[in-house]
Amino acid sequence: QVTLMESGGGSVQTGGSMTLSCVVSGLSYTPHCVAWFRQAPGKEREGVATFDSGNNPVYGDFAKGRFTISRDNAKNTLDLQMNSLELEDTAMYYCVAGPSWASIFRVAEWNSWGQGTQVTVSS
């Protein structure tokens, strides 16, 4: 059974930074893919960042230049460094796992979700 445990959320002012972390365990199928998604109140879930098959980071348009995804395969952790946070970044952020071909632009392809960690950006 896959377990994804997020941490690091909280409140921050606009322009601030925050790092989210996720511990991933129980991934019994390989290859697989891990990613960050988010869901703001009243909006659909959207992909934030992942790695492609070449191990290159892939970002949603809103995340480019501000967010950085990283992972430590030895520790089974996935991090998301977020800089220059905006009010619109307020959302529940989820650590997610799926098959290797899953895309962050197609939410339905991801089949394992963490409980989420809340990020609130205020002015």
Secondary structure by P-SEA (a helix, b strand, c coil): cbbbbbcbbbbbcccbbbbbbbbbcccccccccccccccccccccccccccccccbbbbcccccccbbbbbcccccbbbbbbcccccccccccccccccccccccccccccccccbbbbbbcc
